Amino acid sequence: MSKITIAIDGFSSTGKSTIAKQLAKHLGYIYVDTGAMYRAVTLYAMQNTFVSPDAFYKEALISSLNDIKITFQFNEQLGFAEVFLNGKNVEKAIRTLEVSSYVSKVAAVTEVRQKLVEQQQEMGKNKGVVMDGRDIGTVVFPNAELKLFMTASAEKRAERRFKELSDKGDAVTYEAVLKNVEERDYLDTTRKDSPLVKAIDAIEIDNSHFSLEEQFDKVLKLSEDKIKEVNGSIG
């Protein structure tokens, strides 16, 4: 049976990564968290003081791109692949609110996007991949057989993100998280290079009031229907 490419785009904190991981595991597909790749580059920029509250040394980051090696290594205990930056596990380090506050700015750099898009396309060239991000269905895989666009209200997304960070022990406030969500929405949708937009042929899913189970059931059905459709047309 032929496999397909599933592109999941959408706003921050809509649960794209969660649903993509579940879907890939169920289908036996490869999962690629592109957002984690941009977060890893952001962490590198922070570690090398290329970005701070007062400055962003974009040219310094661009000149260092060849020194940034991002890989995914599957963790059997966790059931998903963790992100490694230059050989070091940074899965937890890239999920902080501080990284979130800079990632949209770093992701707007054309050279950063070009480098990561090339890697993402290479990862998915043989299909059988579930990839989530901001521009998967519009730039990385414009010919993906199934495109989904996840959305929810800013308040609901901030609520989820606040709980996630609080459960990890991070000292954050709901107000700070909401502000970050709204700022990222603005930066993601207004950037010049590959802004966050819904692909014309993407199916929009507003999960403001969905449980994780309801969301998974809906996305799984859409995926299985598309796989059947593709294989039916081949046969």
Backbone torsions as a table, in degrees:
resi	resn	phi	psi	omega
1	MET	NA	129.9	-179.4
2	SER	-70.0	140.0	178.0
3	LYS	-93.1	162.8	-178.8
4	ILE	-123.7	172.8	173.8
5	THR	-104.4	128.9	180.0
6	ILE	-114.8	117.4	-178.4
7	ALA	-106.0	123.1	179.9
8	ILE	-118.5	110.1	178.5
9	ASP	-111.9	171.0	176.4
10	GLY	152.3	-180.0	-177.4
11	PHE	-72.6	164.4	178.6
12	SER	-63.8	148.2	176.2
13	SER	59.4	34.7	174.1
14	THR	-99.9	4.9	178.9
15	GLY	82.1	21.7	-179.4
16	LYS	-57.6	-47.1	-177.4
17	SER	-65.2	-40.8	-179.3
18	THR	-61.0	-49.2	-177.7
19	ILE	-69.2	-35.7	-180.0
20	ALA	-66.1	-41.2	178.1
21	LYS	-62.6	-46.4	-179.2
22	GLN	-61.1	-44.9	-176.5
23	LEU	-65.5	-46.0	-179.6
24	ALA	-61.5	-42.1	-179.5
25	LYS	-64.0	-43.9	-178.4
26	HIS	-65.6	-40.0	-176.3
27	LEU	-86.7	-13.1	-175.9
28	GLY	76.3	29.4	-179.1
29	TYR	-98.3	166.6	174.2
30	ILE	-82.3	137.3	177.2
31	TYR	-109.4	131.1	176.8
32	VAL	-126.1	118.8	179.0
33	ASP	-93.2	93.2	-177.0
34	THR	-69.0	-29.6	177.9
35	GLY	-61.4	-36.2	178.7
36	ALA	-65.5	-32.1	179.2
37	MET	-66.6	-43.3	177.7
38	TYR	-67.8	-34.7	177.3
39	ARG	-66.2	-37.5	179.4
40	ALA	-64.9	-41.8	176.8
41	VAL	-63.4	-39.7	178.5
42	THR	-63.0	-44.0	178.3
43	LEU	-60.2	-41.7	177.9
44	TYR	-60.8	-43.0	179.5
45	ALA	-63.1	-39.0	178.2
46	MET	-66.7	-43.9	-178.3
47	GLN	-63.3	-28.4	-178.3
48	ASN	-103.8	16.1	178.8
49	THR	52.1	34.8	173.6
50	PHE	-80.9	-21.6	179.8
51	VAL	-136.5	139.2	-179.8
52	SER	-155.6	175.8	179.4
53	PRO	-60.3	-24.4	-174.6
54	ASP	-104.8	-14.8	-174.3
55	ALA	-154.1	158.8	174.6
56	PHE	-141.0	107.5	-179.0
57	TYR	-90.6	79.4	-173.8
58	LYS	-61.6	-43.9	-177.5
59	GLU	-64.0	-35.8	178.5
60	ALA	-65.4	-39.5	177.8
61	LEU	-66.1	-45.0	-179.4
62	ILE	-59.0	-42.3	-178.1
63	SER	-70.7	-15.0	-178.8
64	SER	-100.9	0.7	-173.9
65	LEU	-57.4	-34.6	-179.7
66	ASN	-71.1	-11.2	178.1
67	ASP	-91.8	-1.6	-177.1
68	ILE	-101.4	115.8	179.6
69	LYS	-115.9	116.4	-178.6
70	ILE	-112.7	127.7	178.2
71	THR	-135.0	162.0	176.3
72	PHE	-117.9	131.0	177.9
73	GLN	-124.5	125.4	-176.4
74	PHE	-69.5	130.3	176.7
75	ASN	-106.3	110.0	-175.7
76	GLU	-62.9	-35.6	-179.7
77	GLN	-66.5	-40.3	-179.5
78	LEU	-83.6	-27.5	179.6
79	GLY	86.1	13.7	176.3
80	PHE	-152.2	167.2	-178.0
81	ALA	-83.9	133.8	177.5
82	GLU	-96.7	157.4	-176.4
83	VAL	-92.2	134.0	176.9
84	PHE	-119.8	132.3	177.8
85	LEU	-112.3	113.9	-177.8
86	ASN	49.5	44.5	174.1
87	GLY	86.4	-2.3	-178.6
88	LYS	-111.3	134.9	178.7
89	ASN	-68.4	117.9	-178.2
90	VAL	-121.4	19.0	-176.0
91	GLU	-53.1	-45.1	-179.0
92	LYS	-78.0	-39.9	-175.5
93	ALA	-62.9	-30.7	-177.0
94	ILE	-83.7	-5.9	-175.4
95	ARG	-96.9	9.2	-177.6
96	THR	-78.8	161.3	178.1
97	LEU	-65.9	-30.7	179.1
98	GLU	-63.4	-45.6	176.6
99	VAL	-62.6	-41.1	179.0
100	SER	-59.0	-32.8	-176.6
101	SER	-71.9	-19.1	-179.0
102	TYR	-110.3	-17.2	-168.1
103	VAL	-62.6	-37.3	-179.4
104	SER	-66.0	-35.3	178.7
105	LYS	-66.3	-44.9	179.1
106	VAL	-67.1	-40.6	-178.4
107	ALA	-67.9	-16.4	179.9
108	ALA	-80.7	-10.2	-179.0
109	VAL	-75.1	120.3	-175.0
110	THR	-54.0	-45.6	-177.6
111	GLU	-63.8	-35.4	176.9
112	VAL	-65.3	-45.8	-178.8
113	ARG	-63.7	-43.0	-178.9
114	GLN	-60.3	-44.4	-178.6
115	LYS	-63.4	-46.0	-176.5
116	LEU	-74.8	-35.6	177.6
117	VAL	-61.3	-40.5	177.4
118	GLU	-59.0	-44.5	179.5
119	GLN	-65.7	-40.7	-179.2
120	GLN	-65.5	-41.9	179.2
121	GLN	-65.2	-35.9	177.5
122	GLU	-65.5	-41.1	-179.6
123	MET	-63.7	-30.1	-175.1
124	GLY	-108.2	14.4	-173.7
125	LYS	-66.4	-24.0	-178.9
126	ASN	-98.7	13.4	-179.5
127	LYS	62.6	-165.7	-176.2
128	GLY	62.9	40.7	-176.1
129	VAL	-133.7	143.5	171.4
130	VAL	-116.1	118.3	-176.0
131	MET	-126.6	132.6	179.1
132	ASP	-121.2	151.5	-178.6
133	GLY	174.2	-142.9	-178.8
134	ARG	-113.8	-24.5	-173.9
135	ASP	-135.8	27.7	-175.5
136	ILE	-67.8	-46.9	-178.0
137	GLY	-79.3	-14.8	-178.5
138	THR	-103.3	-32.7	-174.9
139	VAL	-121.3	-51.7	-174.3
140	VAL	-69.7	-51.2	179.0
141	PHE	-131.9	72.6	-179.7
142	PRO	-63.4	-17.3	179.7
143	ASN	-104.3	17.4	178.4
144	ALA	-57.2	139.0	-177.8
145	GLU	-67.2	-33.1	179.5
146	LEU	-130.9	125.2	178.2
147	LYS	-122.8	129.2	178.3
148	LEU	-120.4	145.8	178.0
149	PHE	-127.0	112.3	-175.3
150	MET	-92.6	135.9	178.3
151	THR	-146.3	162.4	176.7
152	ALA	-169.7	164.0	-179.6
153	SER	-64.4	151.8	179.8
154	ALA	-59.9	-38.4	-178.9
155	GLU	-64.9	-43.4	179.9
156	LYS	-65.9	-39.4	179.4
157	ARG	-67.3	-39.6	178.6
158	ALA	-65.8	-37.4	178.9
159	GLU	-61.6	-45.1	179.6
160	ARG	-65.5	-44.1	-178.5
161	ARG	-65.7	-39.9	179.3
162	PHE	-61.4	-44.6	179.5
163	LYS	-63.6	-42.8	-179.6
164	GLU	-60.2	-47.8	-178.7
165	LEU	-68.3	-40.2	179.7
166	SER	-64.0	-40.4	179.2
167	ASP	-63.4	-26.4	178.8
168	LYS	-83.8	-6.8	179.7
169	GLY	93.4	7.2	178.8
170	ASP	-74.2	137.6	179.8
171	ALA	-86.5	91.6	-178.6
172	VAL	-131.8	162.0	175.6
173	THR	-114.1	154.1	178.6
174	TYR	-59.8	-40.1	-178.2
175	GLU	-61.5	-40.6	179.6
176	ALA	-67.5	-38.6	179.4
177	VAL	-67.2	-43.5	178.6
178	LEU	-61.4	-42.7	178.8
179	LYS	-61.1	-42.4	179.1
180	ASN	-63.5	-43.0	178.7
181	VAL	-60.3	-45.9	-178.2
182	GLU	-67.9	-38.0	178.1
183	GLU	-66.6	-41.3	179.3
184	ARG	-66.5	-38.5	176.2
185	ASP	-56.5	-46.0	-178.1
186	TYR	-64.5	-48.0	-178.6
187	LEU	-65.4	-41.7	-177.5
188	ASP	-66.3	-36.1	-175.5
189	THR	-89.6	-14.0	-176.8
190	THR	-111.7	-4.1	-178.9
191	ARG	-64.2	153.4	-175.7
192	LYS	-73.4	-39.3	-175.4
193	ASP	-97.5	118.2	176.0
194	SER	51.0	58.8	179.4
195	PRO	-66.0	159.4	177.7
196	LEU	-72.5	111.3	175.9
197	VAL	-140.3	154.3	177.5
198	LYS	-80.3	126.3	177.0
199	ALA	-62.2	146.7	-177.2
200	ILE	-54.8	-39.0	-176.2
201	ASP	-98.8	17.0	179.1
202	ALA	-85.3	148.3	176.1
203	ILE	-94.5	120.4	-178.3
204	GLU	-84.2	135.0	178.1
205	ILE	-127.6	111.0	175.7
206	ASP	-91.2	108.6	-174.7
207	ASN	-102.4	24.3	180.0
208	SER	-52.9	-36.4	-174.9
209	HIS	-121.4	20.7	177.6
210	PHE	-93.0	142.8	168.1
211	SER	-80.7	165.1	179.1
212	LEU	-60.4	-37.1	-179.4
213	GLU	-67.5	-43.8	179.4
214	GLU	-63.3	-41.0	180.0
215	GLN	-64.3	-45.5	-179.2
216	PHE	-62.8	-44.5	-179.9
217	ASP	-58.7	-41.0	-178.8
218	LYS	-66.8	-47.8	-177.8
219	VAL	-68.1	-37.9	179.2
220	LEU	-63.4	-42.5	179.6
221	LYS	-63.1	-43.4	178.1
222	LEU	-60.4	-40.6	-179.1
223	SER	-68.0	-46.7	-178.6
224	GLU	-65.7	-37.6	177.6
225	ASP	-63.5	-41.1	-179.4
226	LYS	-69.0	-39.2	178.4
227	ILE	-62.7	-42.8	177.5
228	LYS	-62.9	-42.8	-178.9
229	GLU	-62.1	-45.3	-179.7
230	VAL	-63.7	-44.1	-178.9
231	ASN	-73.9	-27.8	175.7
232	GLY	-67.2	-40.0	179.7
233	SER	-70.3	-28.4	178.4
234	ILE	-72.7	-42.0	-178.6
235	GLY	-72.0	NA	NA
